[in-house]
Amino acid sequence: MRELGALETRAYDAIGFGAPESNEIATTAGLTRSEAHIALSSLELEGFIVRRGSGWARSQTIV
């Protein structure tokens, strides 16, 4: 698994242990909606996060 970039790290940290929606993640992380979308897509592809209803949550398989 590769190392996270700056956008991905900020988005991942903004998710915390809840299941916030992408707009909330963008606001908390200080990212634009486009940056958040890019980061979330990358995190999902790498298996760091999963969809939970209309929000995002950290994957249970990543340590």
N, C-alpha and C positions, 0 to 999 in steps of 0.2 A: 504494500500500500504506500502511496506517495505522501509526501509532507503537504500540509495545507498551506495555501497562499494566504495573503493578507485579507482578502475579501471573504474567503471561506472561513477563516479563523474568526473574524468578526461576526459573521452570520451564525456560525456554530455556537459561539459564546452567547449570542443573543437568544438562542433557542432555550438555553438552560435546561430545566427538567420538566417543562410544561409542553404544550403543543400550540404555540402561537401561530397566527396566520402570517403570511409573507409580508404584509404591510407593517405589522407590528415588529417583525424581525428587522425590516429595513430601518424603521424609526429607531429602535433600540440600538442597532449596530451603527447608526449614522451613515447608512448606505442609501443610494438612490434605489428606486424600484427595480431598475434595470440591473444594477450591481447585485442586488439581493437575489433576483431571479437567476443570474449567472451563477452566483455562489451556491444557491440552493440546488440548482440542477447538478452542479459538480459534486456537491456533498451527497446527493441522492445516488448518482452514478457510482460513486466510490463506496457506497454502503454505510456512510456515517449517519444519515438521517432517513426517515421514512414518513410517508403521509399518514396523518391521523385525522380523519374527517376533513375539515377545511384547513387544518394546520399542519405543522411539522414537528416531529419529535426525534430525539436522538435514538439511534438504532441500539437495540439491546445486544447486538452481536459484537460491537466495537468496544474494546477495552482501552 
